[in-house]
Amino acid sequence: MKQKVAVLGPGSWGTALAQTLAENGHEVTIWGNHEAQIDEINTYHTNRHYLPDLKIPESIKGEKNLKDAVKDADAVLFVVPTKAIRSVAQEFAKVAENQPVIIHASKGLEQGSHKRISEVLLEEIPEERRQGVVVLSGPSHAEEVAVHDITTITAANEDEALAAYVQKLFMNEYLRIYTNPDVIGVEMGAALKNIIALGAGALAGLNYGDDAKAAIMTRGLAEISRLGVAMGANPLTFIGLSGVGDLIVTCTSVHSRNWRAGNLLGKGHKLDEVLDNMGMIVEGVSTTKAAKELADSMDVSMPITEMIYDVLYNDKDVRQACRDLMMREGTFENEFTL
């Protein structure tokens, strides 16, 4: 059944998902606050800054006015940076006139509050302006979805019908969606893997090889699981798409902006210089701070996250951080709390 979907955020992932929805036969609007970008989408059907080789379906309509973008929408998809989620949700709540399904495909933790994105959306959007919040997440690069590479991700909500609705919206021959009731696990896996990707990129920048890559991914997954389970997640989620799957794709690909940022740090570049040159939000930088503070408050051990925090925020030498991690007191691998 044809649905009207408003996509909030014309970045690379928002654009790729809008394309998928349009190709699935839905009516799609895409909203952004940069007039030139929206004009480009409407006039040339391109978004060159984010996906330079993509020809956007002409049926997608760019909107500069949020009220017009979400008018009569059956579903509203938030794909804005984590730091903008609360403010955009507040604006949406002011202009919405019906009760759409809310979906988000952003990955991070809010600074200060350490809240998951779905928690922020539930706080800011009253019940009369939403049916629920479904998390869409998993191992995916916008660059690959845009060219119809095979991709599998997860739609998470405790309400099976809502998750199934989102599954049906997006699923096609190149994008397969699985449902999962574990919202906490899916969101925490999505957010925390960006931290480990910074570390994986840094190791590559230091010219370490596959052994080091396997080490940081495996022990990074242990940290992700440890904090996620402490927050109430199902541990099995972390061996699924939004856990180990997302970790693999983010820690091993040049498409990953977190990996690329970490790689530059490993090569000796300073953080400010790296962020200035990226041209896109590197969610792992802010998420590292939020996760470190959250882990400290919950007394959860996350040594890799702590070392990456010291590199990012205390100007610790990257190679010395690696040495310090390796020389920690020995522990038992299968002891979940260590």
C-alpha positions as CSV (number, residue, x, y, z in Angstrom):
1,M,0.0,0.0,0.0
2,K,1.3,3.4,-1.0
3,Q,2.3,5.6,2.0
4,K,3.4,9.2,2.4
5,V,6.7,9.4,4.1
6,A,8.6,12.5,5.2
7,V,12.3,12.2,5.5
8,L,13.9,14.7,7.9
9,G,17.6,15.2,7.0
10,P,19.0,15.2,3.4
11,G,22.4,13.8,4.3
12,S,23.8,10.7,2.7
13,W,21.8,8.1,4.7
14,G,18.6,10.2,4.6
15,T,18.9,10.5,0.8
16,A,19.6,6.8,0.3
17,L,16.6,5.8,2.4
18,A,14.4,8.4,0.6
19,Q,15.5,6.8,-2.7
20,T,14.6,3.3,-1.4
21,L,11.1,4.5,-0.3
22,A,10.5,6.2,-3.6
23,E,11.6,3.1,-5.5
24,N,9.2,1.1,-3.4
25,G,6.3,3.2,-4.7
26,H,5.8,5.6,-1.8
27,E,5.2,9.3,-1.9
28,V,8.4,10.9,-0.4
29,T,9.3,14.4,0.8
30,I,12.7,15.2,2.1
31,W,13.2,18.2,4.4
32,G,16.4,20.1,5.1
33,N,17.3,23.6,6.4
34,H,19.9,24.4,3.7
35,E,18.0,26.1,0.9
36,A,20.6,25.5,-1.8
37,Q,20.7,21.8,-1.1
38,I,16.9,21.5,-1.3
39,D,16.9,23.6,-4.5
40,E,19.5,21.2,-6.0
41,I,17.4,18.2,-5.1
42,N,14.3,19.7,-6.8
43,T,16.0,21.1,-9.8
44,Y,18.8,18.7,-10.7
45,H,17.7,15.6,-8.7
46,T,21.2,15.3,-7.2
47,N,22.8,15.7,-3.7
48,R,26.4,16.1,-4.8
49,H,27.9,16.9,-1.4
50,Y,26.8,13.7,0.1
51,L,26.2,11.2,-2.8
52,P,27.9,12.8,-5.8
53,D,27.1,9.9,-8.3
54,L,23.4,9.4,-7.3
55,K,20.6,10.5,-9.6
56,I,17.7,11.0,-7.1
57,P,14.2,9.8,-8.3
58,E,12.3,12.8,-9.7
59,S,9.3,11.8,-7.6
60,I,11.1,12.9,-4.4
61,K,10.1,16.4,-3.4
62,G,12.5,18.6,-1.4
63,E,10.9,20.8,1.2
64,K,12.3,23.8,3.1
65,N,9.2,24.2,5.3
66,L,8.9,21.5,8.0
67,K,5.1,21.8,8.2
68,D,4.7,21.3,4.5
69,A,7.1,18.3,4.6
70,V,5.2,16.4,7.2
71,K,1.6,17.3,6.2
72,D,-0.5,14.2,6.0
73,A,2.5,11.9,6.4
74,D,1.8,8.3,7.4
75,A,5.4,8.0,8.6
76,V,8.2,10.5,9.5
77,L,11.8,9.4,9.3
78,F,14.4,11.3,11.4
79,V,17.9,11.1,9.9
80,V,19.4,14.2,11.4
81,P,22.6,14.3,13.5
82,T,22.2,13.2,17.1
83,K,22.8,16.8,18.4
84,A,19.9,18.0,16.3
85,I,17.3,15.3,17.2
86,R,15.8,17.2,20.2
87,S,15.4,20.5,18.4
88,V,14.0,19.0,15.2
89,A,11.6,16.9,17.3
90,Q,10.4,20.0,19.1
91,E,9.7,21.8,15.9
92,F,7.9,18.7,14.5
93,A,5.7,18.6,17.5
94,K,4.7,22.2,16.9
95,V,3.7,21.7,13.3
96,A,2.4,18.1,13.1
97,E,-1.3,17.8,12.5
98,N,-1.8,14.0,12.5
99,Q,-0.4,10.9,14.2
100,P,2.3,9.3,12.0
101,V,4.6,6.4,12.8
102,I,8.0,8.0,13.9
103,I,11.1,6.2,12.6
104,H,14.7,7.2,13.3
105,A,17.8,6.0,11.5
106,S,20.4,8.2,13.5
107,K,23.1,6.6,15.6
108,G,24.3,8.2,18.9
109,L,23.7,9.3,22.4
110,E,22.6,12.7,23.5
111,Q,25.3,14.8,25.1
112,G,24.7,15.6,28.8
113,S,21.6,13.4,29.3
114,H,23.2,10.3,27.7
115,K,19.8,9.4,26.4
116,R,19.1,7.2,23.5
117,I,17.5,8.9,20.4
118,S,14.2,7.1,20.8
119,E,14.0,8.4,24.4
120,V,14.5,11.9,23.2
121,L,11.8,11.5,20.5
122,L,9.4,10.1,23.0
123,E,10.0,13.0,25.4
124,E,9.5,15.7,22.8
125,I,6.7,14.3,20.6
126,P,3.4,14.0,22.5
127,E,1.3,10.8,22.1
128,E,-1.3,12.6,20.0
129,R,1.4,13.4,17.4
130,R,2.9,9.9,17.0
131,Q,2.0,6.2,16.9
132,G,5.3,5.0,18.3
133,V,9.0,5.3,17.6
134,V,10.7,2.6,15.5
135,V,14.5,2.3,15.3
136,L,16.0,1.5,11.9
137,S,19.6,0.4,12.2
138,G,22.2,-2.1,11.1
139,P,25.3,-2.6,8.9
140,S,24.7,-0.2,6.1
141,H,26.6,2.4,4.0
142,A,24.5,5.0,2.2
143,E,26.9,4.7,-0.7
144,E,26.1,1.0,-1.1
145,V,22.4,1.2,-0.6
146,A,22.2,4.0,-3.2
147,V,23.6,1.6,-5.8
148,H,21.4,-1.3,-4.7
149,D,24.1,-3.3,-3.0
150,I,22.7,-6.1,-0.9
151,T,22.1,-4.8,2.7
152,T,20.3,-6.2,5.8
153,I,19.2,-4.0,8.7
154,T,16.8,-4.1,11.7
155,A,13.5,-2.3,12.5
156,A,13.2,-2.3,16.3
157,N,10.1,-1.7,18.5
158,E,8.4,-3.7,21.2
159,D,5.2,-3.5,19.3
160,E,5.5,-6.2,16.6
161,A,3.0,-4.5,14.3
162,L,4.9,-1.2,14.3
163,A,8.2,-2.9,13.5
164,A,6.5,-5.0,10.8
165,Y,5.0,-1.8,9.3
166,V,8.5,-0.3,8.9
167,Q,9.8,-3.6,7.6
168,K,7.2,-3.5,4.8
169,L,7.9,0.1,4.0
170,F,11.6,-0.4,3.2
171,M,12.1,-4.0,2.2
172,N,12.9,-4.9,-1.4
173,E,15.3,-7.0,-3.5
174,Y,18.4,-5.1,-2.3
175,L,17.4,-4.0,1.3
176,R,16.1,-6.7,3.6
177,I,14.7,-5.7,7.0
178,Y,14.4,-7.9,10.1
179,T,12.3,-7.0,13.1
180,N,13.6,-7.0,16.7
181,P,11.8,-6.0,20.0
182,D,15.0,-4.9,21.7
183,V,15.1,-1.2,21.2
184,I,17.8,-0.6,23.8
185,G,20.1,-3.2,22.3
186,V,19.7,-2.0,18.8
187,E,20.3,1.7,19.7
188,M,23.2,1.0,21.9
189,G,24.9,-1.2,19.3
190,A,24.3,1.5,16.7
191,A,25.8,4.3,18.9
192,L,28.8,2.5,20.5
193,K,30.2,0.8,17.4
194,N,31.2,4.3,16.2
195,I,33.6,4.5,19.1
196,I,35.3,1.2,18.2
197,A,35.4,2.3,14.6
198,L,37.5,5.3,15.6
199,G,39.9,2.9,17.3
200,A,40.0,0.6,14.3
201,G,40.8,3.4,12.0
202,A,43.5,4.6,14.4
203,L,45.2,1.2,14.4
204,A,45.2,1.2,10.6
205,G,46.7,4.7,10.7
206,L,49.5,3.3,12.9
207,N,50.0,0.5,10.3
208,Y,48.9,-2.3,12.5
209,G,47.5,-5.3,10.7
210,D,44.6,-7.8,10.8
211,D,45.4,-9.2,14.2
212,A,45.0,-5.7,15.8
213,K,41.8,-5.2,13.8
214,A,40.3,-8.5,15.1
215,A,41.4,-7.6,18.6
216,I,39.7,-4.2,18.8
217,M,36.6,-5.4,17.1
218,T,36.2,-8.4,19.4
219,R,37.0,-6.7,22.6
220,G,35.1,-3.7,21.5
221,L,32.0,-5.9,21.1
222,A,32.6,-7.1,24.7
223,E,32.4,-3.4,25.8
224,I,29.3,-2.6,23.8
225,S,27.5,-5.7,25.1
226,R,28.6,-5.0,28.7
227,L,27.2,-1.5,28.8
228,G,24.1,-2.4,26.7
229,V,23.2,-5.3,29.0
230,A,23.7,-3.1,32.1
231,M,21.1,-0.8,30.6
232,G,18.6,-3.6,30.0
233,A,19.4,-4.9,26.5
234,N,19.1,-8.5,25.4
235,P,22.7,-9.8,25.0
236,L,21.7,-11.8,21.9
237,T,21.1,-8.5,20.1
238,F,24.8,-7.8,20.1
239,I,25.6,-10.9,18.0
240,G,23.1,-9.8,15.4
241,L,22.9,-7.1,12.7
242,S,22.9,-4.1,14.9
243,G,25.7,-5.5,17.1
244,V,28.5,-7.4,15.4
245,G,27.1,-6.7,11.9
246,D,27.2,-2.9,12.3
247,L,30.6,-3.2,14.0
248,I,32.1,-5.1,11.1
249,V,30.9,-2.7,8.4
250,T,31.9,0.4,10.4
251,C,35.4,-0.9,11.5
252,T,36.5,-2.2,8.1
253,S,35.4,0.3,5.4
254,V,36.7,3.5,4.0
255,H,33.0,4.5,3.6
256,S,32.9,4.9,7.4
257,R,33.5,8.5,8.4
258,N,34.4,7.3,12.0
259,W,37.0,4.9,10.6
260,R,38.4,7.6,8.4
261,A,38.6,10.0,11.3
262,G,40.4,7.5,13.4
263,N,42.8,6.7,10.6
264,L,43.8,10.3,10.4
265,L,44.3,10.5,14.2
266,G,46.5,7.4,13.9
267,K,48.6,9.2,11.2
268,G,49.2,12.0,13.7
269,H,46.6,14.6,12.8
270,K,45.0,16.6,15.5
271,L,41.3,16.2,16.3
272,D,40.2,19.7,15.3
273,E,42.0,19.3,12.0
274,V,40.4,15.9,11.3
275,L,36.9,17.2,12.0
276,D,37.4,20.3,9.9
277,N,38.5,18.2,6.9
278,M,35.8,15.5,7.2
279,G,32.9,17.6,5.9
280,M,30.3,15.5,7.7
281,I,29.4,14.8,11.3
282,V,31.6,12.2,13.0
283,E,29.2,10.8,15.6
284,G,31.8,8.6,17.3
285,V,33.6,11.7,18.8
286,S,30.6,13.0,20.8
287,T,29.4,9.4,21.5
288,T,32.7,8.6,23.1
289,K,32.2,11.3,25.7
290,A,28.6,10.3,26.4
291,A,29.5,6.6,26.7
292,K,32.5,7.2,28.9
293,E,30.4,9.4,31.3
294,L,27.5,6.9,31.2
295,A,29.8,3.9,31.9
296,D,31.5,5.8,34.8
297,S,28.1,6.5,36.3
298,M,27.0,2.9,36.1
299,D,30.5,1.5,37.1
300,V,30.8,-0.4,33.8
301,S,34.4,-1.2,32.6
302,M,35.1,0.1,29.1
303,P,38.9,0.3,28.7
304,I,38.9,0.8,25.0
305,T,36.4,3.6,25.2
306,E,38.4,5.2,28.0
307,M,41.6,5.2,26.0
308,I,39.8,6.6,22.9
309,Y,38.3,9.3,25.2
310,D,41.8,10.2,26.4
311,V,43.0,10.5,22.8
312,L,40.1,12.7,21.8
313,Y,39.7,14.9,24.8
314,N,43.0,14.7,26.7
315,D,45.4,14.7,23.7
316,K,46.9,11.4,24.7
317,D,49.3,9.9,22.1
318,V,47.6,7.3,20.1
319,R,50.5,4.8,20.1
320,Q,50.9,5.2,23.9
321,A,47.2,4.5,24.3
322,C,47.6,1.2,22.4
323,R,50.5,0.3,24.7
324,D,48.5,1.1,27.8
325,L,45.6,-1.0,26.7
326,M,47.9,-4.0,26.0
327,M,49.7,-3.7,29.3
328,R,46.6,-3.7,31.5
329,E,46.4,-6.4,34.2
330,G,45.4,-9.8,32.7
331,T,41.8,-10.8,32.8
332,F,39.6,-13.8,32.0
333,E,38.1,-13.5,28.5
334,N,34.7,-15.0,29.2
335,E,34.1,-13.1,32.5
336,F,31.4,-10.7,31.3
337,T,32.1,-8.1,33.9
338,L,35.8,-7.7,33.2
